[in-house]
Amino acid sequence: MARPFAAERHFSTALFLLLLVFSVRDAAFASPPDLIEAGASQNHFYIEPSYDGTSIALFGSVDSDRLKSETFDLAITIRGPIRPVRVWKKARRAGLWINAHSMTFDGVPNYYAVLSTGPLEEIASLEERKDHEIGVAVLQFPLTASGETKALTNPPEEFRDALIKLKQTSGLFVEDSQAAIQFLGARLFRARVFLPAAAGPGLYRANFYVLQKGSVAGEASAHIRLNKIGIEARLSSAALNHPWLYGVLAVILAAAVGGGASLVFRRA
């Protein structure tokens, strides 16, 4: 009766050794953990009639041991939704200032923010900032001239500067290097960014960069989506899918409200 138990014991030992070999092999070929892990505390937000903007908490951790205890910086960019934007330039015609020239930018984020642990020009080289579009000054806007289909490689800077100035004045292009990112110990960090109501619904992308000696040593990303709900969503859907009907109904409603108000005040 001892032989079956011995056979089972040898089989169990062989199986254990086999699993151990596969575990060691998988560990040897496994990719190392990412230098930075980051994300948002919430990935979905909803726009209601009373919506006036929302604050988004970002957090993450950096494997500082892999950086050999050398100093490093962080930069976070948030952008979206991407949409075309036409910029007009006025000119004097017959004594009147009218829109005479335009430039259509095809890939403009309606909202863009960059948070960093220091001035961008001090923590990242110009090449790195251009490659990863870290900073308003190095944002790349694909564009075409109005009435043309061929893309322009060297657009007039006045159109680009006017677009950036308009976005900054509206609070839609933001740069913050003053305590925008807070560290909780040597590894953990957190940041907070405010999306104004004018940023609008859509998909936003947050990119996290670990910067060391002016170069990007590691990066991570997260997606955030803003959706309309309730009457806001229904009105937006009607305006998008049935623009003519929406326009007619809007005119009828405005006329009805104006006529009702006129009747009430006349009686008063």
matplotlib code that plots the C-alpha trace (Angstrom):
import matplotlib.pyplot as plt

x = [0.0, 3.0, 3.8, 0.8, 1.4, 5.1, 4.1, 1.7, 4.4, 6.9, 4.2, 3.4, 7.1, 7.6, 4.6, 5.8, 9.2, 7.7, 5.5, 8.5, 10.5, 7.7, 7.4, 11.1, 11.0, 8.0, 9.6, 12.8, 11.0, 8.4, 8.7, 9.7, 7.0, 6.4, 8.4, 5.2, 1.7, -1.0, -4.7, -7.7, -9.9, -12.9, -13.0, -16.6, -18.3, -21.8, -23.0, -26.4, -28.3, -26.6, -23.1, -20.5, -17.3, -15.7, -12.5, -10.6, -8.1, -5.1, -2.7, 0.0, 3.4, 6.9, 9.4, 12.1, 14.4, 14.8, 16.0, 18.9, 17.7, 18.5, 16.2, 13.4, 10.4, 6.9, 4.7, 1.0, -0.9, -4.7, -6.3, -9.6, -11.9, -10.1, -12.0, -11.4, -11.2, -11.4, -9.5, -10.5, -8.5, -10.3, -9.5, -10.8, -13.1, -15.0, -14.5, -15.7, -13.8, -15.0, -13.7, -11.4, -9.0, -9.2, -7.2, -8.8, -6.9, -7.9, -6.6, -7.1, -7.9, -10.8, -9.1, -5.4, -3.6, -0.1, 0.9, 4.5, 6.9, 8.9, 9.2, 9.0, 12.0, 14.1, 12.9, 12.6, 14.6, 12.9, 13.2, 11.4, 8.7, 8.1, 8.0, 5.5, 3.7, 4.4, 3.5, 1.3, 4.2, 5.0, 1.5, 1.1, -2.0, -2.5, -4.2, -5.4, -6.0, -9.6, -10.7, -7.7, -7.2, -3.4, -2.0, 0.3, 3.6, 4.5, 1.3, 1.3, 2.2, -0.4, -3.3, -1.7, -0.9, -4.4, -5.9, -3.6, -4.4, -8.1, -7.9, -5.8, -8.1, -11.1, -9.3, -9.1, -5.3, -3.6, -0.1, 0.7, 4.1, 3.3, 2.7, 0.4, 1.7, 2.1, 4.2, 3.1, 6.4, 9.1, 6.9, 3.2, 1.9, -1.4, -2.6, -5.9, -7.2, -10.4, -12.3, -14.5, -18.0, -16.7, -14.4, -17.4, -18.3, -16.1, -13.0, -10.0, -6.6, -4.2, -0.5, 2.0, 5.7, 8.7, 11.5, 15.1, 18.1, 15.8, 14.5, 11.4, 12.4, 8.9, 5.2, 1.7, -1.8, -5.4, -8.7, -11.5, -14.9, -17.6, -21.1, -24.3, -27.4, -31.0, -32.4, -28.9, -28.2, -31.6, -31.2, -27.6, -28.7, -31.5, -29.3, -26.7, -29.0, -31.9, -30.4, -33.2, -35.9, -34.1, -33.7, -37.3, -38.5, -36.0, -37.4, -41.0, -40.2, -38.5, -41.4, -43.9, -41.9, -41.5, -45.2, -46.3, -44.0, -45.3, -48.9, -48.3, -46.5, -49.1, -51.9, -49.8]
y = [0.0, 2.3, 2.4, 4.4, 7.1, 7.2, 7.6, 10.4, 12.1, 11.9, 13.2, 16.2, 17.0, 16.9, 19.1, 21.6, 21.8, 22.2, 25.1, 26.6, 26.5, 28.3, 30.9, 31.7, 31.8, 34.2, 36.4, 36.6, 37.6, 39.9, 43.6, 45.9, 48.0, 51.4, 54.3, 56.3, 55.1, 57.8, 58.5, 60.5, 60.0, 59.9, 59.3, 60.3, 63.6, 64.7, 68.1, 69.2, 72.4, 73.9, 72.9, 75.6, 73.6, 70.8, 70.1, 67.0, 65.3, 63.7, 61.4, 58.9, 57.4, 57.5, 54.6, 56.9, 53.9, 53.4, 57.1, 56.3, 58.8, 61.7, 64.7, 64.8, 66.9, 66.3, 67.8, 67.1, 68.2, 68.0, 68.6, 68.2, 68.1, 68.4, 70.4, 72.7, 76.5, 79.3, 82.5, 85.7, 88.8, 92.1, 94.5, 98.0, 97.9, 101.0, 102.6, 99.5, 96.9, 93.4, 89.9, 89.7, 86.8, 83.5, 80.5, 77.2, 75.2, 71.5, 70.1, 72.6, 71.4, 73.5, 73.3, 72.8, 73.0, 72.2, 71.7, 71.4, 71.3, 74.2, 76.6, 74.5, 76.1, 75.0, 71.4, 70.3, 71.0, 72.8, 69.6, 67.5, 70.2, 70.2, 66.4, 66.0, 69.4, 70.4, 74.1, 76.5, 77.9, 74.6, 73.4, 72.2, 73.2, 71.5, 74.0, 74.8, 78.2, 79.1, 78.0, 75.7, 72.0, 71.9, 72.1, 74.9, 74.0, 77.5, 79.4, 83.1, 83.5, 86.3, 83.8, 81.4, 84.1, 85.4, 82.0, 81.4, 84.9, 84.3, 80.9, 82.3, 85.3, 82.9, 80.7, 77.8, 77.7, 77.5, 77.1, 76.6, 75.9, 77.4, 74.4, 72.9, 69.4, 68.3, 65.3, 63.1, 61.5, 60.5, 58.6, 59.7, 63.0, 64.7, 67.6, 69.3, 71.0, 73.0, 72.5, 75.6, 75.2, 76.7, 73.7, 71.7, 68.1, 65.5, 63.4, 64.8, 63.2, 63.7, 63.0, 62.6, 63.1, 62.3, 64.8, 64.3, 66.3, 68.0, 64.8, 62.6, 59.6, 58.1, 58.8, 57.7, 58.8, 58.7, 59.6, 61.7, 62.1, 64.8, 63.9, 66.0, 64.5, 65.6, 68.5, 69.6, 66.4, 66.4, 70.0, 69.3, 66.2, 68.0, 70.9, 68.4, 65.9, 68.3, 71.8, 73.2, 72.0, 73.1, 76.6, 76.9, 75.8, 78.2, 81.1, 80.1, 79.8, 83.2, 84.8, 83.2, 84.3, 87.9, 88.1, 86.8, 89.3, 92.2, 91.2, 91.0, 94.3, 96.0, 94.9, 96.1]
z = [0.0, 0.3, -3.4, -4.6, -2.0, -3.0, -6.6, -5.8, -3.7, -6.6, -9.0, -6.7, -6.3, -10.1, -10.7, -8.1, -9.7, -13.1, -11.9, -10.2, -13.5, -15.4, -12.6, -12.7, -16.5, -16.5, -13.9, -15.9, -19.1, -17.4, -18.3, -15.5, -13.9, -15.3, -13.9, -13.3, -12.5, -12.6, -13.2, -12.2, -9.2, -11.5, -15.2, -16.0, -15.2, -16.1, -17.2, -15.8, -16.3, -13.2, -14.3, -13.9, -14.2, -12.3, -10.4, -11.3, -8.9, -10.4, -8.6, -9.0, -7.9, -9.2, -8.7, -7.4, -6.8, -10.5, -10.8, -8.5, -5.9, -8.3, -8.4, -10.9, -11.9, -13.0, -15.7, -16.4, -19.5, -19.9, -23.3, -25.1, -26.8, -30.1, -32.8, -35.8, -35.1, -37.6, -36.8, -38.7, -39.4, -39.9, -42.7, -43.6, -46.6, -47.8, -44.4, -42.5, -40.5, -41.7, -41.6, -44.6, -44.0, -42.1, -41.1, -40.1, -37.5, -37.7, -34.3, -31.5, -28.0, -26.7, -23.3, -22.5, -19.1, -18.1, -14.4, -13.4, -10.5, -11.9, -14.9, -18.1, -19.6, -16.6, -16.2, -19.9, -23.0, -25.9, -28.0, -25.3, -24.9, -28.6, -29.0, -26.2, -26.5, -23.0, -22.8, -24.7, -26.6, -28.3, -29.1, -32.6, -34.5, -37.9, -40.2, -43.7, -45.2, -45.9, -49.3, -49.7, -49.1, -48.9, -45.4, -44.6, -42.9, -41.9, -40.9, -40.2, -36.6, -36.1, -36.5, -34.1, -31.6, -31.8, -31.2, -28.1, -26.7, -27.1, -25.3, -22.5, -22.0, -21.8, -19.2, -21.6, -22.0, -18.5, -17.3, -13.6, -12.0, -8.6, -6.2, -8.8, -8.0, -4.4, -3.3, -0.5, 0.5, -2.0, -4.4, -4.2, -5.8, -6.4, -8.4, -9.1, -12.2, -12.8, -16.0, -16.6, -18.1, -21.4, -21.8, -22.9, -23.1, -24.7, -24.3, -22.4, -22.1, -19.2, -19.8, -16.9, -17.5, -15.3, -16.3, -15.4, -16.7, -19.1, -20.7, -20.4, -18.3, -18.1, -18.9, -18.3, -19.5, -18.5, -20.2, -18.7, -20.3, -19.8, -20.9, -21.0, -19.3, -18.9, -20.9, -21.8, -23.6, -25.4, -26.6, -27.8, -29.6, -31.3, -32.4, -33.8, -35.5, -36.6, -36.9, -39.1, -36.9, -33.9, -35.4, -36.3, -32.9, -31.2, -33.3, -32.5, -28.8, -28.7, -30.5, -28.1, -25.0, -26.4, -27.3, -23.9, -22.1, -24.2, -23.5, -19.7, -19.5, -21.7, -19.3, -16.3]

ax = plt.figure().add_subplot(projection="3d")
ax.plot(x, y, z, "-o")
ax.set_aspect("equal")
plt.show()
